[in-house]
Amino acid sequence: MANHLHKGDLPDGLSFGDMVAIDSETMGLDPHRDRLCLIQLSAGDGDCHLVQFAKGVYQAPNLCAILADPGVTKLFHFARFDVAMIKRSLGIDCTPIYCTKIASKLVRTYTDRHGLKDLCRELLGVDLSKQQQSSDWGADELSSQQLDYAANDVLHLHHLHGVLQDMLAREGRDHLAQASFDYLPIRAELDLAGWSETDIFSH
């Protein structure tokens, strides 16, 4: 495994194939208040490319081209938050999307534990460390521990995707998952527009 840190944008000519695992690190969980600090990407090959943003500087044409490419599936865990942060900061609608958290909730109905750490432990036999989860992602210089933590959030998503997709197909719920993934950009837009705590489908 190798981590490649880039300041401001990805280098020219970098390709992640037809499916790229993506995660983000922010200063907090409120997309209106907290800024986007880091985006991690992996092709599922054991390497991670991390794009670090200076405060308020989101001119990243190479990254945006990948995020907006309709021929590349963006693979997230809890895509709702990352997609909203990317939309707000970079102005990009990430489509098409696959979310391992939604897939897990649709098929792992025998548990209420759908965090990435839980999925990796049960489905892959991998124990992820969450020690750096609450740290200063806005720092000018990120530690090697922070970079390793951020990389781990994307390095296992391709493997999880394969396992979860097989489970969804087995249970006949893959069409429900796909419809949910297709709705995610609208769900993120609703969050940004002020409906994050409102169930618009309720009575």
Secondary structure as GFF3:
##gff-version 3
##sequence-region A 1 203
A	DSSP	beta_strand	2	7	.	.	.	ID=ss1
A	DSSP	beta_strand	19	26	.	.	.	ID=ss2
A	DSSP	beta_strand	36	42	.	.	.	ID=ss3
A	DSSP	beta_strand	47	52	.	.	.	ID=ss4
A	DSSP	alpha_helix	61	68	.	.	.	ID=ss5
A	DSSP	beta_strand	73	76	.	.	.	ID=ss6
A	DSSP	alpha_helix	79	90	.	.	.	ID=ss7
A	DSSP	beta_strand	97	99	.	.	.	ID=ss8
A	DSSP	alpha_helix	100	107	.	.	.	ID=ss9
A	DSSP	alpha_helix	116	119	.	.	.	ID=ss10
A	DSSP	pi_helix	120	124	.	.	.	ID=ss11
A	DSSP	alpha_helix	144	155	.	.	.	ID=ss12
A	DSSP	alpha_helix	157	171	.	.	.	ID=ss13
A	DSSP	alpha_helix	174	190	.	.	.	ID=ss14
A	DSSP	pi_helix	191	195	.	.	.	ID=ss15
###
